[in-house]
Amino acid sequence: MTCLGVDNLTVGCFEKERLALLKFKHSVKDYNNIISSWVGSDCCKWFGVGCDGVTGHVVSLHFRSGYWAGIHSYEQFSNDVDSLYVGFLAGNELNSALAELGYLKYMDVSGNDFQFSEIPDFIGSLKHLRFLNLSHASFCGNIPHHLGNLSNLNVLDLGFNWLMADDLTWASGLSSLKHLDLSRLEFSQTQNLEKLLNLNMPSLVELHLSESENLNVQVDPSLLNSSSMLANIQLLDLSWCYLREMIGPSTNISECSRYAMEVLDMSWNELNGSQLPESFGKFKALRELNPENSQLMGPIPTSIGKLTALKVLYLNDNQLTGPISTSLGRLASLQKLSVSSNLLNGTITSSMGQLTKLIYLDVSNNSLEGAVSETHFAKLSKLKYFFASFNPKLSFNISRDWIPPFQLRKVGIDSCNISFEFPWWLRTQKKLRELVMSNSSISGYLPKWLRKMSIFQLLDLSHNQLSGPLTNLPTSKPLTGYEVSLFLKNNFFSGPIPESLCKWTHLEVLDLSKNSLRGELPISLENFYDLRVLDLGDNELSGSIPKWIGDHLNHLVVLKLHKNYFSGRIPQSLCLKNGLQILDIAQNNITGEIPRCFKKLSGMIRGSVEAVHNDTDSYSLDILQVMKGVDLEYTTTLQFVVNMDLSSNKLVGEIPEELSTLVMLVGLNLSHNNLSGSISDAIGNMKALNSLDLSVNKLTGMIPPSMASLTFLSYMNLSHNNLSGRIPIGSQLQTLTDPSIYAGNRDLCGAPLPKNCSNNEDQTTTSNGKYEEVDEPKRVWFYLDIACGFAAGFWGVIWVLLFKKQWRHKLFMFSEVFTDKIHVAVIVRVAKMKRGREAL
């Protein structure tokens, strides 16, 4: 654009503003070349720069990193500024040259990296600013009080940085502010917090304080419950603030209509048994209420039935008791309802059938009982997502002829009492993408109408009594771009794996384990390029392990073929599986030697390259592994399990020393084979080993002393071999006191065996695998003792985290914050030292 009549204006751009933008360009690293186009004289045509169509002044800068795009949607600005989701900029600071852009109204640099610099004071001089977003941009330090000069500001987003506020008096100067985000702000030193919470900003309608540090200590709960706090706010986000008291309208206020609250997020707090107050009924305008995972107790209050504008209600993951309140049936506007993972009991009230606008319903993981019938669903024509899993006393009394008024996308009714027959009403659900119906007492053959269904993104019929061939699986092609998972394990399916399964392209997980399937693996399966988990264990499959598993299944993480009749050698192509972290071909008829090329399994060296996709709320991936001599089930911890089980085959030759390079292996089971030779001393390199079973082979020589350095080893079995000499003494080995782990080795001696070693039975190193006993200094024993204590404490914590989801979330959140704080401290310290040197 060209603006005439202005002396200092070049072609379409003020020269002073163009130079300021160039200074900003040179002050940052442009990783994705997003401002490489900033050349020429017309800065109004530069990417991310917007100019006023009349004056020619720069009025907007938009450099939101694509990584954080969409975290907040500022609807009030959607008509003014196009959403430009750009790449990644990094700089030591937000360059002060931008102070020359005196007419700037819109500025968004969120999601970029300003390397723990402070928010510059010059921003307070940009008095025309209406929109300022500095979130997720690695700013730290105190919020500058100069921001209080921005009286025209409508939106201020400082969230998810490393900021603190010593005083909030400046906030009262933001008289036009409508949206304020101070998420993850440090409140420990904040003075005049009431300046924010008493709302001296009369226009403020949206306040985000998620993950705020020490807000729970600084704020008086009565202040949050006051009329001045809640009267004008429409959206209040207090999630992850560790608050210990539920907020709500004051019971002393008679003018209920004055409350404007539309969205209240109190999720992931520590309400310590608080109940939802009856006064919530005063929030007449409330559209979304979310106190999930906040340790709420007691019944669902009947006053919630007064929230007739409510569209979203998340009460899940608490400790709510009693029946599902019949008052919920009065929420005529409700679209999403979750009461899952509570202690609710009784029947599902028929009043739920009055929620005609309901789209999402989750009542899973409670103690509900009674029968669900057609009357519960008769008016739910908009329902798309229904979950009632893990209510073992909940049954479904629905006739064969019933035609539902809805078209469901996802259904989760596993661990319920479905009855013995496959639910016929599902035949009408032409848009179904996920069906989880495991452990639901279903028996018989798969119905023929299932073949005509659209392909599922997820189908889980595991742990039932289904039988017959797999010929009635859905055969149509899946939606483009969708990854698919098929779980049919622990049934009575028989016959061969059908060729029709090849139409399930984009399979990510295929689990047909614990059935009676027979025959060889069909070569159609080689086209499952996206497959990450293949579990065909515990069947009657035969033939050799196909070479194409290694040649074509490039993303494989888990391969389980155990308890079948596979024969022949282990294909060398398996060595090409860089992401493989679980290999289980135990209890087959595999012959030959263990491939030395297993050293190329980099997923067992540095951990898995590929993660197993799991973006559904209705199932969790579980893998059964033989570890420590027993079957252990791994679900969300799968990424930490690296296991190789080649046991109970007919393998011969030596244990390749190359296996010792697989340093991430947690479990190694080579038992019940015909392996010979000695145990390599390099086994001491496998520091992650927790379970080792080499029993029932023909191993000779001495037990290498290096095994004493396996500080995580908690299970070992070397029994029934031809091992000899003294059992090594080591801090960890001394905890394995069961003599049966060495049984059947008649020439072994030393604790815990009753046979003592004679003085001349030294472990001197020889070429046939004997080792010299070394006198370790006392300090080495000291460090080994420390390591043992660390191992015990570490696995104790991990064991708790496996079963406490909330603890896991809090631990990961704490570790992230703690790590970043250390990073900040280091950066600040280095900067001070650098400035000190420059001053000299």
Buried (B, 14 or more C-beta within 10 A) or exposed (E): EEBEEEEEBBEBBBEEBBEBBBEBBEBBEBEEEBBEEBEEEBBBBBBBBBBBEEEBBBBBBBBBBBEBBEBBEBEBBEEBBEEBEBBBBBBEBBBBBBBBBBBBBBBBBBBBBBBBBBBBEBBBEBEBBBBBBBBBBBBBBBBBBBBBBBEBBBBBBBBBBBBBBEBBBBBBBBBBBBBBBBBBBBBEEBEBBBBBBBBBBEBBBBBBBBBBBBBBEBBEEEBBBBBEBBBBBBBBBBBBBBBBBBBBBBEEBEEEEBBBBBBBBBBBBBBEEBBBBBBBBBBBBBBBBBBBBBBBBBBBBBBBBBBEBBBBBBBBBBBBBEBBBBBBBBBEBBBBBBBBBBEBBEBBBEBBBBBBBBBBBBBBBBBBBBEBBBEBBBBBEBBBBBBBBBBBEBBBEBEEEBEBBBBBBBBBBBBBBBBEEBBBBBBBBEEBBBBBBBBBBBBEBBBEBBBEBBBBBBBBBBBBEBBBBBBBBBBEEBEEEBBBBBBBBBBEBBBBBBEBBBBBBBBBBBBBBBBEBBEEBBEBBBBBEBBBBBBBBBBEBBEBBBEBBBEBBBBBBBBBBBBBEBBEEBBBBBBBBBBBBBBBBBBBBBBEBBBBBBBBBBBBBEBBBBEBBBEBBBBEBBBBBBBBBEEBEBEBEBEBBBBBBBBBBEBBBBBBBBBBBBBBBBBBBBBBBEBBBBBBBBBBBBEBBBBBBBBBBEBBBBBBBBBBBBBBBBBBBBBBBBBBBBBBBBBBBBEBEEBEBBBBBEEBBBBBBEBEBEEEBEBEBEEEBBBEBEEBEEEEEEEBEEBBEEBEEEEEEEEEBBEEEEEBBBBEEEEEBEEBBEBBEEBBEEBEEEEEEEEE
